[in-house]
Amino acid sequence: MQMDIDVATQRPHRLIRLAEVKYLSGLCRSAIYARIACGEFPAPRKLGRVSVWVEAEVDQWILDVAQTQKGGNL
């Protein structure tokens, strides 16, 4: 079985739940969903009745915010 690897971090792709998204981003639930509505945060996927995010997309959003705040230098 071949695993899809995130080349940037050399780890397998993971799906994460809201609690971990909140922890990683430092945002509360309402701020996450407000940014999703504006197109400023990765949208979740539905996995049955559960919403999950692709961890690599959240990680990329964090890097983008950090680069914007630091003027492009991370």
All heavy atoms as TSV, in Angstrom:
chain	resi	resn	atom	element	x	y	z
A	1	MET	N	N	0.849	-1.183	0.000
A	1	MET	CA	C	0.000	0.000	0.000
A	1	MET	C	C	0.892	1.242	0.000
A	1	MET	O	O	1.744	1.390	0.855
A	1	MET	CB	C	-0.904	-0.040	1.228
A	1	MET	CG	C	-1.713	1.205	1.408
A	1	MET	SD	S	-2.698	1.110	2.911
A	1	MET	CE	C	-4.200	1.749	2.291
A	2	GLN	N	N	0.665	2.133	-0.944
A	2	GLN	CA	C	1.452	3.353	-1.041
A	2	GLN	C	C	0.741	4.474	-0.300
A	2	GLN	O	O	-0.460	4.657	-0.423
A	2	GLN	CB	C	1.643	3.735	-2.499
A	2	GLN	CG	C	2.567	4.905	-2.679
A	2	GLN	CD	C	2.838	5.164	-4.151
A	2	GLN	OE1	O	2.399	4.417	-5.004
A	2	GLN	NE2	N	3.560	6.219	-4.433
A	3	MET	N	N	1.511	5.227	0.503
A	3	MET	CA	C	0.945	6.329	1.268
A	3	MET	C	C	1.283	7.648	0.590
A	3	MET	O	O	2.390	7.823	0.092
A	3	MET	CB	C	1.534	6.326	2.689
A	3	MET	CG	C	0.528	6.718	3.717
A	3	MET	SD	S	1.141	6.771	5.400
A	3	MET	CE	C	2.165	5.369	5.574
A	4	ASP	N	N	0.314	8.555	0.530
A	4	ASP	CA	C	0.536	9.881	-0.027
A	4	ASP	C	C	1.325	10.697	0.995
A	4	ASP	O	O	0.893	10.849	2.134
A	4	ASP	CB	C	-0.818	10.529	-0.319
A	4	ASP	CG	C	-0.691	11.735	-1.212
A	4	ASP	OD1	O	0.363	11.892	-1.858
A	4	ASP	OD2	O	-1.649	12.508	-1.276
A	5	ILE	N	N	2.483	11.200	0.611
A	5	ILE	CA	C	3.362	11.926	1.533
A	5	ILE	C	C	3.350	13.407	1.207
A	5	ILE	O	O	3.451	13.803	0.053
A	5	ILE	CB	C	4.805	11.391	1.458
A	5	ILE	CG1	C	4.856	9.902	1.794
A	5	ILE	CG2	C	5.739	12.182	2.351
A	5	ILE	CD1	C	4.539	9.571	3.226
A	6	ASP	N	N	3.247	14.245	2.252
A	6	ASP	CA	C	3.355	15.693	2.103
A	6	ASP	C	C	4.838	16.009	1.931
A	6	ASP	O	O	5.617	15.876	2.869
A	6	ASP	CB	C	2.784	16.384	3.347
A	6	ASP	CG	C	2.817	17.895	3.263
A	6	ASP	OD1	O	3.419	18.431	2.316
A	6	ASP	OD2	O	2.246	18.534	4.147
A	7	VAL	N	N	5.225	16.410	0.734
A	7	VAL	CA	C	6.629	16.617	0.412
A	7	VAL	C	C	7.254	17.699	1.283
A	7	VAL	O	O	8.401	17.591	1.698
A	7	VAL	CB	C	6.798	16.975	-1.085
A	7	VAL	CG1	C	8.241	17.226	-1.434
A	7	VAL	CG2	C	6.225	15.869	-1.954
A	8	ALA	N	N	6.502	18.751	1.609
A	8	ALA	CA	C	7.042	19.870	2.384
A	8	ALA	C	C	7.455	19.445	3.784
A	8	ALA	O	O	8.435	19.936	4.326
A	8	ALA	CB	C	6.031	20.999	2.470
A	9	THR	N	N	6.726	18.516	4.380
A	9	THR	CA	C	7.016	18.138	5.762
A	9	THR	C	C	7.453	16.693	5.901
A	9	THR	O	O	7.805	16.269	6.995
A	9	THR	CB	C	5.769	18.351	6.638
A	9	THR	OG1	O	4.711	17.559	6.121
A	9	THR	CG2	C	5.362	19.810	6.674
A	10	GLN	N	N	7.423	15.929	4.798
A	10	GLN	CA	C	7.817	14.524	4.799
A	10	GLN	C	C	7.029	13.689	5.800
A	10	GLN	O	O	7.568	12.867	6.508
A	10	GLN	CB	C	9.327	14.400	5.076
A	10	GLN	CG	C	10.189	14.985	3.992
A	10	GLN	CD	C	9.978	14.292	2.654
A	10	GLN	OE1	O	10.025	13.085	2.572
A	10	GLN	NE2	N	9.737	15.056	1.616
A	11	ARG	N	N	5.739	13.927	5.876
A	11	ARG	CA	C	4.874	13.121	6.727
A	11	ARG	C	C	3.588	12.823	5.979
A	11	ARG	O	O	3.214	13.555	5.072
A	11	ARG	CB	C	4.589	13.824	8.050
A	11	ARG	CG	C	3.849	15.115	7.888
A	11	ARG	CD	C	3.630	15.782	9.206
A	11	ARG	NE	N	2.980	17.047	8.937
A	11	ARG	CZ	C	2.727	17.953	9.811
A	11	ARG	NH1	N	3.059	17.758	11.044
A	11	ARG	NH2	N	2.136	19.068	9.480
A	12	PRO	N	N	2.918	11.750	6.358
A	12	PRO	CA	C	1.673	11.411	5.655
A	12	PRO	C	C	0.610	12.479	5.877
A	12	PRO	O	O	0.600	13.158	6.903
A	12	PRO	CB	C	1.244	10.094	6.288
A	12	PRO	CG	C	2.252	9.728	7.284
A	12	PRO	CD	C	3.257	10.815	7.388
A	13	HIS	N	N	-0.285	12.622	4.895
A	13	HIS	CA	C	-1.417	13.542	5.046
A	13	HIS	C	C	-2.319	13.029	6.156
A	13	HIS	O	O	-2.531	11.830	6.291
A	13	HIS	CB	C	-2.212	13.646	3.741
A	13	HIS	CG	C	-1.501	14.385	2.667
A	13	HIS	ND1	N	-1.287	15.739	2.714
A	13	HIS	CD2	C	-0.938	13.968	1.517
A	13	HIS	CE1	C	-0.632	16.121	1.645
A	13	HIS	NE2	N	-0.401	15.067	0.906
A	14	ARG	N	N	-2.848	13.943	6.949
A	14	ARG	CA	C	-3.766	13.576	8.024
A	14	ARG	C	C	-5.017	14.416	7.925
A	14	ARG	O	O	-4.973	15.557	7.487
A	14	ARG	CB	C	-3.137	13.857	9.404
A	14	ARG	CG	C	-2.045	12.946	9.788
A	14	ARG	CD	C	-1.503	13.156	11.209
A	14	ARG	NE	N	-1.799	14.414	11.833
A	14	ARG	CZ	C	-2.382	14.539	13.044
A	14	ARG	NH1	N	-2.735	13.487	13.738
A	14	ARG	NH2	N	-2.608	15.732	13.555
A	15	LEU	N	N	-6.113	13.861	8.378
A	15	LEU	CA	C	-7.353	14.603	8.538
A	15	LEU	C	C	-7.502	14.904	10.015
A	15	LEU	O	O	-7.325	14.022	10.854
A	15	LEU	CB	C	-8.543	13.779	8.044
A	15	LEU	CG	C	-8.502	13.393	6.567
A	15	LEU	CD1	C	-9.674	12.490	6.231
A	15	LEU	CD2	C	-8.517	14.627	5.691
A	16	ILE	N	N	-7.776	16.172	10.335
A	16	ILE	CA	C	-7.856	16.572	11.735
A	16	ILE	C	C	-9.224	17.168	12.039
A	16	ILE	O	O	-9.886	17.711	11.159
A	16	ILE	CB	C	-6.719	17.552	12.105
A	16	ILE	CG1	C	-6.738	18.799	11.215
A	16	ILE	CG2	C	-5.376	16.840	12.022
A	16	ILE	CD1	C	-5.701	19.843	11.589
A	17	ARG	N	N	-9.621	17.074	13.284
A	17	ARG	CA	C	-10.925	17.563	13.730
A	17	ARG	C	C	-10.804	19.007	14.223
A	17	ARG	O	O	-9.715	19.558	14.376
A	17	ARG	CB	C	-11.445	16.667	14.858
A	17	ARG	CG	C	-11.574	15.185	14.497
A	17	ARG	CD	C	-12.867	14.808	13.845
A	17	ARG	NE	N	-14.043	15.175	14.592
A	17	ARG	CZ	C	-14.681	14.384	15.440
A	17	ARG	NH1	N	-14.251	13.162	15.667
A	17	ARG	NH2	N	-15.758	14.811	16.055
A	18	LEU	N	N	-11.949	19.610	14.509
A	18	LEU	CA	C	-12.007	21.022	14.890
A	18	LEU	C	C	-11.133	21.342	16.101
A	18	LEU	O	O	-10.470	22.377	16.122
A	18	LEU	CB	C	-13.460	21.438	15.159
A	18	LEU	CG	C	-13.670	22.889	15.568
A	18	LEU	CD1	C	-13.180	23.841	14.480
A	18	LEU	CD2	C	-15.130	23.141	15.872
A	19	ALA	N	N	-11.119	20.481	17.095
A	19	ALA	CA	C	-10.318	20.761	18.299
A	19	ALA	C	C	-8.851	20.973	17.950
A	19	ALA	O	O	-8.203	21.889	18.467
A	19	ALA	CB	C	-10.471	19.632	19.307
A	20	GLU	N	N	-8.321	20.153	17.048
A	20	GLU	CA	C	-6.923	20.308	16.660
A	20	GLU	C	C	-6.719	21.528	15.770
A	20	GLU	O	O	-5.697	22.210	15.867
A	20	GLU	CB	C	-6.406	19.046	15.970
A	20	GLU	CG	C	-4.908	19.054	15.795
A	20	GLU	CD	C	-4.328	17.706	15.429
A	20	GLU	OE1	O	-5.070	16.706	15.367
A	20	GLU	OE2	O	-3.108	17.670	15.207
A	21	VAL	N	N	-7.696	21.827	14.918
A	21	VAL	CA	C	-7.620	23.031	14.091
A	21	VAL	C	C	-7.575	24.265	14.990
A	21	VAL	O	O	-6.779	25.180	14.769
A	21	VAL	CB	C	-8.808	23.112	13.106
A	21	VAL	CG1	C	-8.814	24.433	12.360
A	21	VAL	CG2	C	-8.760	21.948	12.123
A	22	LYS	N	N	-8.423	24.284	16.014
A	22	LYS	CA	C	-8.422	25.399	16.966
A	22	LYS	C	C	-7.065	25.511	17.656
A	22	LYS	O	O	-6.518	26.614	17.795
A	22	LYS	CB	C	-9.530	25.209	18.000
A	22	LYS	CG	C	-10.924	25.427	17.442
A	22	LYS	CD	C	-12.046	25.005	18.363
A	22	LYS	CE	C	-11.885	25.396	19.799
A	22	LYS	NZ	N	-13.044	24.989	20.632
A	23	TYR	N	N	-6.512	24.387	18.075
A	23	TYR	CA	C	-5.214	24.385	18.754
A	23	TYR	C	C	-4.109	24.895	17.832
A	23	TYR	O	O	-3.313	25.755	18.215
A	23	TYR	CB	C	-4.886	22.968	19.254
A	23	TYR	CG	C	-3.516	22.853	19.849
A	23	TYR	CD1	C	-3.267	23.317	21.127
A	23	TYR	CD2	C	-2.467	22.300	19.128
A	23	TYR	CE1	C	-1.996	23.232	21.675
A	23	TYR	CE2	C	-1.203	22.204	19.659
A	23	TYR	CZ	C	-0.962	22.677	20.942
A	23	TYR	OH	O	0.291	22.591	21.471
A	24	LEU	N	N	-4.058	24.377	16.606
A	24	LEU	CA	C	-3.001	24.768	15.673
A	24	LEU	C	C	-3.097	26.222	15.243
A	24	LEU	O	O	-2.082	26.912	15.132
A	24	LEU	CB	C	-3.048	23.872	14.427
A	24	LEU	CG	C	-2.665	22.407	14.619
A	24	LEU	CD1	C	-2.936	21.620	13.338
A	24	LEU	CD2	C	-1.209	22.280	15.030
A	25	SER	N	N	-4.320	26.688	15.008
A	25	SER	CA	C	-4.506	28.042	14.477
A	25	SER	C	C	-4.558	29.108	15.565
A	25	SER	O	O	-4.318	30.281	15.293
A	25	SER	CB	C	-5.791	28.116	13.658
A	25	SER	OG	O	-6.928	27.953	14.493
A	26	GLY	N	N	-4.932	28.710	16.778
A	26	GLY	CA	C	-5.103	29.687	17.842
A	26	GLY	C	C	-6.409	30.458	17.729
A	26	GLY	O	O	-6.605	31.455	18.424
A	27	LEU	N	N	-7.298	30.004	16.849
A	27	LEU	CA	C	-8.581	30.670	16.643
A	27	LEU	C	C	-9.699	29.903	17.339
A	27	LEU	O	O	-9.603	28.685	17.490
A	27	LEU	CB	C	-8.903	30.755	15.144
A	27	LEU	CG	C	-7.920	31.527	14.267
A	27	LEU	CD1	C	-8.283	31.355	12.803
A	27	LEU	CD2	C	-7.901	32.993	14.659
A	28	CYS	N	N	-10.757	30.610	17.707
A	28	CYS	CA	C	-11.929	29.948	18.262
A	28	CYS	C	C	-12.799	29.458	17.099
A	28	CYS	O	O	-12.591	29.827	15.942
A	28	CYS	CB	C	-12.711	30.882	19.176
A	28	CYS	SG	S	-13.448	32.292	18.341
A	29	ARG	N	N	-13.790	28.626	17.419
A	29	ARG	CA	C	-14.663	28.029	16.415
A	29	ARG	C	C	-15.314	29.084	15.523
A	29	ARG	O	O	-15.308	28.974	14.289
A	29	ARG	CB	C	-15.736	27.190	17.112
A	29	ARG	CG	C	-16.705	26.534	16.171
A	29	ARG	CD	C	-17.847	25.865	16.955
A	29	ARG	NE	N	-18.762	25.180	16.074
A	29	ARG	CZ	C	-19.714	25.770	15.365
A	29	ARG	NH1	N	-19.869	27.080	15.425
A	29	ARG	NH2	N	-20.505	25.062	14.581
A	30	SER	N	N	-15.877	30.125	16.128
A	30	SER	CA	C	-16.583	31.135	15.336
A	30	SER	C	C	-15.632	31.898	14.412
A	30	SER	O	O	-15.994	32.240	13.280
A	30	SER	CB	C	-17.351	32.098	16.232
A	30	SER	OG	O	-16.474	32.758	17.123
A	31	ALA	N	N	-14.408	32.144	14.850
A	31	ALA	CA	C	-13.436	32.838	14.003
A	31	ALA	C	C	-13.013	31.967	12.825
A	31	ALA	O	O	-12.838	32.460	11.712
A	31	ALA	CB	C	-12.213	33.240	14.826
A	32	ILE	N	N	-12.878	30.664	13.058
A	32	ILE	CA	C	-12.529	29.736	11.981
A	32	ILE	C	C	-13.619	29.747	10.919
A	32	ILE	O	O	-13.348	29.930	9.728
A	32	ILE	CB	C	-12.304	28.314	12.539
A	32	ILE	CG1	C	-11.012	28.276	13.365
A	32	ILE	CG2	C	-12.258	27.281	11.409
A	32	ILE	CD1	C	-10.832	27.020	14.179
A	33	TYR	N	N	-14.873	29.577	11.353
A	33	TYR	CA	C	-15.969	29.518	10.382
A	33	TYR	C	C	-16.214	30.867	9.707
A	33	TYR	O	O	-16.612	30.902	8.535
A	33	TYR	CB	C	-17.230	28.955	11.027
A	33	TYR	CG	C	-17.163	27.441	11.130
A	33	TYR	CD1	C	-16.851	26.817	12.320
A	33	TYR	CD2	C	-17.380	26.654	10.001
A	33	TYR	CE1	C	-16.769	25.421	12.400
A	33	TYR	CE2	C	-17.310	25.272	10.067
A	33	TYR	CZ	C	-16.997	24.663	11.266
A	33	TYR	OH	O	-16.912	23.290	11.332
A	34	ALA	N	N	-15.955	31.972	10.395
A	34	ALA	CA	C	-16.081	33.288	9.752
A	34	ALA	C	C	-15.037	33.444	8.651
A	34	ALA	O	O	-15.336	33.951	7.560
A	34	ALA	CB	C	-15.929	34.398	10.789
A	35	ARG	N	N	-13.813	32.981	8.904
A	35	ARG	CA	C	-12.761	33.061	7.892
A	35	ARG	C	C	-13.037	32.113	6.729
A	35	ARG	O	O	-12.707	32.417	5.586
A	35	ARG	CB	C	-11.401	32.793	8.524
A	35	ARG	CG	C	-10.911	33.978	9.341
A	35	ARG	CD	C	-9.497	33.745	9.861
A	35	ARG	NE	N	-8.907	34.989	10.294
A	35	ARG	CZ	C	-8.910	35.418	11.542
A	35	ARG	NH1	N	-9.474	34.696	12.488
A	35	ARG	NH2	N	-8.345	36.568	11.860
A	36	ILE	N	N	-13.615	30.954	7.016
A	36	ILE	CA	C	-14.002	30.032	5.945
A	36	ILE	C	C	-15.036	30.701	5.040
A	36	ILE	O	O	-14.937	30.644	3.812
A	36	ILE	CB	C	-14.555	28.711	6.524
A	36	ILE	CG1	C	-13.429	27.916	7.185
A	36	ILE	CG2	C	-15.227	27.877	5.432
A	36	ILE	CD1	C	-13.913	26.751	8.027
A	37	ALA	N	N	-16.019	31.363	5.642
A	37	ALA	CA	C	-17.077	32.033	4.878
A	37	ALA	C	C	-16.508	33.128	3.974
A	37	ALA	O	O	-17.037	33.374	2.884
A	37	ALA	CB	C	-18.119	32.617	5.823
A	38	CYS	N	N	-15.427	33.765	4.407
A	38	CYS	CA	C	-14.784	34.828	3.615
A	38	CYS	C	C	-13.743	34.270	2.646
A	38	CYS	O	O	-13.120	35.043	1.908
A	38	CYS	CB	C	-14.107	35.822	4.543
A	38	CYS	SG	S	-15.230	36.745	5.582
A	39	GLY	N	N	-13.508	32.963	2.686
A	39	GLY	CA	C	-12.501	32.363	1.820
A	39	GLY	C	C	-11.086	32.562	2.311
A	39	GLY	O	O	-10.131	32.432	1.547
A	40	GLU	N	N	-10.925	32.872	3.602
A	40	GLU	CA	C	-9.611	33.170	4.167
A	40	GLU	C	C	-9.030	32.020	4.989
A	40	GLU	O	O	-7.973	32.171	5.601
A	40	GLU	CB	C	-9.693	34.410	5.051
A	40	GLU	CG	C	-10.113	35.651	4.302
A	40	GLU	CD	C	-10.349	36.836	5.212
A	40	GLU	OE1	O	-10.193	36.696	6.439
A	40	GLU	OE2	O	-10.715	37.899	4.698
A	41	PHE	N	N	-9.718	30.887	5.035
A	41	PHE	CA	C	-9.254	29.737	5.814
A	41	PHE	C	C	-9.683	28.478	5.068
A	41	PHE	O	O	-10.736	28.475	4.425
A	41	PHE	CB	C	-9.886	29.754	7.219
A	41	PHE	CG	C	-9.205	28.837	8.195
A	41	PHE	CD1	C	-8.081	29.233	8.881
A	41	PHE	CD2	C	-9.698	27.558	8.421
A	41	PHE	CE1	C	-7.447	28.382	9.781
A	41	PHE	CE2	C	-9.081	26.700	9.319
A	41	PHE	CZ	C	-7.957	27.113	10.003
A	42	PRO	N	N	-8.879	27.416	5.127
A	42	PRO	CA	C	-9.254	26.184	4.423
A	42	PRO	C	C	-10.603	25.645	4.887
A	42	PRO	O	O	-10.881	25.610	6.083
A	42	PRO	CB	C	-8.137	25.200	4.794
A	42	PRO	CG	C	-7.013	26.022	5.313
A	42	PRO	CD	C	-7.607	27.284	5.845
A	43	ALA	N	N	-11.414	25.240	3.944
A	43	ALA	CA	C	-12.734	24.689	4.262
A	43	ALA	C	C	-12.605	23.229	4.698
A	43	ALA	O	O	-11.732	22.512	4.216
A	43	ALA	CB	C	-13.643	24.778	3.048
A	44	PRO	N	N	-13.480	22.810	5.587
A	44	PRO	CA	C	-13.456	21.406	6.009
A	44	PRO	C	C	-14.104	20.508	4.958
A	44	PRO	O	O	-14.799	20.988	4.056
A	44	PRO	CB	C	-14.295	21.420	7.291
A	44	PRO	CG	C	-15.264	22.529	7.077
A	44	PRO	CD	C	-14.511	23.570	6.293
A	45	ARG	N	N	-13.858	19.234	5.084
A	45	ARG	CA	C	-14.535	18.210	4.285
A	45	ARG	C	C	-15.492	17.484	5.210
A	45	ARG	O	O	-15.250	17.408	6.406
A	45	ARG	CB	C	-13.531	17.169	3.778
A	45	ARG	CG	C	-12.822	17.460	2.474
A	45	ARG	CD	C	-12.069	18.699	2.442
A	45	ARG	NE	N	-11.156	18.711	1.280
A	45	ARG	CZ	C	-10.129	19.476	1.225
A	45	ARG	NH1	N	-9.834	20.271	2.208
A	45	ARG	NH2	N	-9.366	19.473	0.159
A	46	LYS	N	N	-16.546	16.950	4.661
A	46	LYS	CA	C	-17.473	16.144	5.448
A	46	LYS	C	C	-17.057	14.680	5.336
A	46	LYS	O	O	-16.838	14.174	4.244
A	46	LYS	CB	C	-18.912	16.307	4.963
A	46	LYS	CG	C	-19.497	17.672	5.241
A	46	LYS	CD	C	-19.512	18.012	6.708
A	46	LYS	CE	C	-20.754	17.502	7.390
A	46	LYS	NZ	N	-20.843	17.880	8.797
A	47	LEU	N	N	-16.924	14.042	6.456
A	47	LEU	CA	C	-16.614	12.625	6.536
A	47	LEU	C	C	-17.759	12.001	7.323
A	47	LEU	O	O	-17.739	11.983	8.554
A	47	LEU	CB	C	-15.275	12.419	7.231
A	47	LEU	CG	C	-14.643	11.045	7.179
A	47	LEU	CD1	C	-14.379	10.622	5.747
A	47	LEU	CD2	C	-13.345	11.042	7.967
A	48	GLY	N	N	-18.792	11.604	6.606
A	48	GLY	CA	C	-20.023	11.188	7.274
A	48	GLY	C	C	-20.680	12.415	7.879
A	48	GLY	O	O	-20.943	13.391	7.195
A	49	ARG	N	N	-20.878	12.396	9.182
A	49	ARG	CA	C	-21.475	13.540	9.878
A	49	ARG	C	C	-20.425	14.451	10.510
A	49	ARG	O	O	-20.764	15.426	11.179
A	49	ARG	CB	C	-22.407	13.023	10.971
A	49	ARG	CG	C	-23.583	12.257	10.397
A	49	ARG	CD	C	-24.431	11.637	11.455
A	49	ARG	NE	N	-24.893	12.617	12.430
A	49	ARG	CZ	C	-25.457	12.311	13.579
A	49	ARG	NH1	N	-25.637	11.053	13.909
A	49	ARG	NH2	N	-25.848	13.248	14.402
A	50	VAL	N	N	-19.169	14.148	10.296
A	50	VAL	CA	C	-18.069	14.857	10.949
A	50	VAL	C	C	-17.352	15.763	9.955
A	50	VAL	O	O	-17.133	15.383	8.808
A	50	VAL	CB	C	-17.065	13.832	11.533
A	50	VAL	CG1	C	-15.872	14.517	12.150
A	50	VAL	CG2	C	-17.742	12.931	12.536
A	51	SER	N	N	-16.972	16.950	10.414
A	51	SER	CA	C	-16.147	17.848	9.595
A	51	SER	C	C	-14.682	17.610	9.923
A	51	SER	O	O	-14.306	17.537	11.100
A	51	SER	CB	C	-16.493	19.309	9.888
A	51	SER	OG	O	-17.785	19.612	9.440
A	52	VAL	N	N	-13.868	17.490	8.884
A	52	VAL	CA	C	-12.426	17.298	9.063
A	52	VAL	C	C	-11.684	18.238	8.122
A	52	VAL	O	O	-12.204	18.648	7.085
A	52	VAL	CB	C	-12.000	15.837	8.788
A	52	VAL	CG1	C	-12.585	14.889	9.820
A	52	VAL	CG2	C	-12.365	15.392	7.395
A	53	TRP	N	N	-10.482	18.602	8.504
A	53	TRP	CA	C	-9.616	19.452	7.689
A	53	TRP	C	C	-8.390	18.658	7.292
A	53	TRP	O	O	-7.936	17.785	8.038
A	53	TRP	CB	C	-9.158	20.675	8.491
A	53	TRP	CG	C	-10.163	21.751	8.647
A	53	TRP	CD1	C	-10.224	22.923	7.947
A	53	TRP	CD2	C	-11.278	21.787	9.556
A	53	TRP	NE1	N	-11.299	23.671	8.357
A	53	TRP	CE2	C	-11.963	22.995	9.354
A	53	TRP	CE3	C	-11.759	20.918	10.523
A	53	TRP	CZ2	C	-13.084	23.358	10.080
A	53	TRP	CZ3	C	-12.890	21.264	11.246
A	53	TRP	CH2	C	-13.539	22.475	11.019
A	54	VAL	N	N	-7.825	18.992	6.129
A	54	VAL	CA	C	-6.553	18.411	5.722
A	54	VAL	C	C	-5.473	19.190	6.468
A	54	VAL	O	O	-5.363	20.416	6.331
A	54	VAL	CB	C	-6.356	18.512	4.191
A	54	VAL	CG1	C	-4.987	17.969	3.789
A	54	VAL	CG2	C	-7.473	17.771	3.466
A	55	GLU	N	N	-4.704	18.481	7.277
A	55	GLU	CA	C	-3.717	19.142	8.129
A	55	GLU	C	C	-2.732	19.981	7.318
A	55	GLU	O	O	-2.364	21.086	7.732
A	55	GLU	CB	C	-2.956	18.107	8.953
A	55	GLU	CG	C	-1.980	18.717	9.931
A	55	GLU	CD	C	-1.254	17.687	10.759
A	55	GLU	OE1	O	-1.001	16.577	10.255
A	55	GLU	OE2	O	-0.950	17.997	11.917
A	56	ALA	N	N	-2.319	19.500	6.151
A	56	ALA	CA	C	-1.362	20.240	5.323
A	56	ALA	C	C	-1.924	21.590	4.889
A	56	ALA	O	O	-1.190	22.574	4.783
A	56	ALA	CB	C	-0.963	19.414	4.102
A	57	GLU	N	N	-3.244	21.663	4.647
A	57	GLU	CA	C	-3.861	22.933	4.263
A	57	GLU	C	C	-3.873	23.914	5.432
A	57	GLU	O	O	-3.632	25.112	5.242
A	57	GLU	CB	C	-5.282	22.700	3.754
A	57	GLU	CG	C	-5.338	21.933	2.463
A	57	GLU	CD	C	-6.745	21.611	2.005
A	57	GLU	OE1	O	-7.724	21.993	2.677
A	57	GLU	OE2	O	-6.863	20.972	0.951
A	58	VAL	N	N	-4.118	23.418	6.631
A	58	VAL	CA	C	-4.083	24.277	7.822
A	58	VAL	C	C	-2.648	24.733	8.074
A	58	VAL	O	O	-2.397	25.913	8.355
A	58	VAL	CB	C	-4.666	23.549	9.049
A	58	VAL	CG1	C	-4.533	24.398	10.309
A	58	VAL	CG2	C	-6.124	23.177	8.802
A	59	ASP	N	N	-1.693	23.815	7.942
A	59	ASP	CA	C	-0.276	24.177	8.106
A	59	ASP	C	C	0.135	25.253	7.114
A	59	ASP	O	O	0.846	26.198	7.462
A	59	ASP	CB	C	0.626	22.950	7.927
A	59	ASP	CG	C	0.527	21.959	9.071
A	59	ASP	OD1	O	0.041	22.333	10.162
A	59	ASP	OD2	O	0.933	20.799	8.870
A	60	GLN	N	N	-0.320	25.133	5.862
A	60	GLN	CA	C	0.011	26.130	4.844
A	60	GLN	C	C	-0.605	27.482	5.190
A	60	GLN	O	O	0.024	28.523	5.009
A	60	GLN	CB	C	-0.439	25.671	3.455
A	60	GLN	CG	C	-0.006	26.594	2.339
A	60	GLN	CD	C	1.506	26.725	2.250
A	60	GLN	OE1	O	2.202	25.721	2.143
A	60	GLN	NE2	N	2.015	27.941	2.304
A	61	TRP	N	N	-1.836	27.478	5.693
A	61	TRP	CA	C	-2.479	28.728	6.109
A	61	TRP	C	C	-1.659	29.399	7.214
A	61	TRP	O	O	-1.446	30.611	7.185
A	61	TRP	CB	C	-3.908	28.452	6.594
A	61	TRP	CG	C	-4.593	29.679	7.093
A	61	TRP	CD1	C	-5.260	30.607	6.355
A	61	TRP	CD2	C	-4.654	30.142	8.437
A	61	TRP	NE1	N	-5.734	31.609	7.164
A	61	TRP	CE2	C	-5.373	31.353	8.455
A	61	TRP	CE3	C	-4.156	29.649	9.655
A	61	TRP	CZ2	C	-5.610	32.070	9.614
A	61	TRP	CZ3	C	-4.403	30.369	10.819
A	61	TRP	CH2	C	-5.131	31.566	10.784
A	62	ILE	N	N	-1.173	28.610	8.175
A	62	ILE	CA	C	-0.357	29.155	9.264
A	62	ILE	C	C	0.911	29.780	8.702
A	62	ILE	O	O	1.284	30.899	9.085
A	62	ILE	CB	C	-0.034	28.056	10.295
A	62	ILE	CG1	C	-1.327	27.638	11.021
A	62	ILE	CG2	C	1.029	28.521	11.294
A	62	ILE	CD1	C	-1.200	26.374	11.844
A	63	LEU	N	N	1.574	29.093	7.775
A	63	LEU	CA	C	2.783	29.651	7.151
A	63	LEU	C	C	2.481	30.933	6.389
A	63	LEU	O	O	3.250	31.905	6.465
A	63	LEU	CB	C	3.415	28.627	6.207
A	63	LEU	CG	C	4.102	27.443	6.863
A	63	LEU	CD1	C	4.531	26.433	5.801
A	63	LEU	CD2	C	5.291	27.897	7.678
A	64	ASP	N	N	1.378	30.953	5.666
A	64	ASP	CA	C	0.988	32.147	4.910
A	64	ASP	C	C	0.749	33.338	5.834
A	64	ASP	O	O	1.186	34.453	5.551
A	64	ASP	CB	C	-0.260	31.886	4.073
A	64	ASP	CG	C	-0.027	30.900	2.940
A	64	ASP	OD1	O	1.156	30.608	2.622
A	64	ASP	OD2	O	-1.027	30.402	2.387
A	65	VAL	N	N	0.065	33.107	6.948
A	65	VAL	CA	C	-0.201	34.179	7.917
A	65	VAL	C	C	1.117	34.664	8.513
A	65	VAL	O	O	1.355	35.877	8.633
A	65	VAL	CB	C	-1.174	33.698	9.015
A	65	VAL	CG1	C	-1.239	34.705	10.156
A	65	VAL	CG2	C	-2.551	33.483	8.431
A	66	ALA	N	N	1.976	33.738	8.878
A	66	ALA	CA	C	3.268	34.109	9.482
A	66	ALA	C	C	4.118	34.923	8.494
A	66	ALA	O	O	4.727	35.917	8.880
A	66	ALA	CB	C	4.032	32.860	9.924
A	67	GLN	N	N	4.123	34.521	7.235
A	67	GLN	CA	C	4.899	35.257	6.240
A	67	GLN	C	C	4.326	36.640	6.000
A	67	GLN	O	O	5.057	37.601	5.838
A	67	GLN	CB	C	4.974	34.474	4.932
A	67	GLN	CG	C	5.856	33.260	5.035
A	67	GLN	CD	C	5.856	32.415	3.778
A	67	GLN	OE1	O	4.974	32.559	2.934
A	67	GLN	NE2	N	6.829	31.542	3.656
A	68	THR	N	N	3.005	36.754	5.984
A	68	THR	CA	C	2.351	38.051	5.802
A	68	THR	C	C	2.676	38.973	6.962
A	68	THR	O	O	2.999	40.148	6.774
A	68	THR	CB	C	0.820	37.881	5.675
A	68	THR	OG1	O	0.557	37.040	4.573
A	68	THR	CG2	C	0.133	39.213	5.484
A	69	GLN	N	N	2.622	38.454	8.163
A	69	GLN	CA	C	2.868	39.255	9.365
A	69	GLN	C	C	4.327	39.676	9.477
A	69	GLN	O	O	4.636	40.717	10.017
A	69	GLN	CB	C	2.464	38.481	10.624
A	69	GLN	CG	C	0.984	38.173	10.692
A	69	GLN	CD	C	0.118	39.417	10.718
A	69	GLN	OE1	O	0.424	40.383	11.394
A	69	GLN	NE2	N	-0.966	39.392	9.965
A	70	LYS	N	N	5.244	38.848	8.986
A	70	LYS	CA	C	6.670	39.143	9.082
A	70	LYS	C	C	7.224	39.791	7.826
A	70	LYS	O	O	8.419	39.888	7.652
A	70	LYS	CB	C	7.453	37.850	9.356
A	70	LYS	CG	C	7.160	37.215	10.675
A	70	LYS	CD	C	7.861	37.970	11.768
A	70	LYS	CE	C	7.695	37.230	13.077
A	70	LYS	NZ	N	8.322	37.892	14.166
A	71	GLY	N	N	6.338	40.185	6.924
A	71	GLY	CA	C	6.808	40.811	5.685
A	71	GLY	C	C	7.454	39.841	4.724
A	71	GLY	O	O	8.302	40.215	3.945
A	72	GLY	N	N	7.095	38.560	4.823
A	72	GLY	CA	C	7.626	37.585	3.884
A	72	GLY	C	C	8.795	36.793	4.412
A	72	GLY	O	O	9.273	35.896	3.759
A	73	ASN	N	N	9.303	37.124	5.578
A	73	ASN	CA	C	10.446	36.401	6.137
A	73	ASN	C	C	9.998	35.509	7.269
A	73	ASN	O	O	9.519	35.983	8.277
A	73	ASN	CB	C	11.506	37.367	6.660
A	73	ASN	CG	C	12.052	38.247	5.554
A	73	ASN	OD1	O	12.207	37.787	4.435
A	73	ASN	ND2	N	12.341	39.479	5.871
A	74	LEU	N	N	10.184	34.219	7.076
A	74	LEU	CA	C	9.822	33.262	8.128
A	74	LEU	C	C	11.020	32.490	8.534
A	74	LEU	O	O	11.816	32.079	7.795
A	74	LEU	CB	C	8.710	32.321	7.644
A	74	LEU	CG	C	8.226	31.319	8.664
A	74	LEU	CD1	C	7.545	32.026	9.841
A	74	LEU	CD2	C	7.259	30.351	8.036
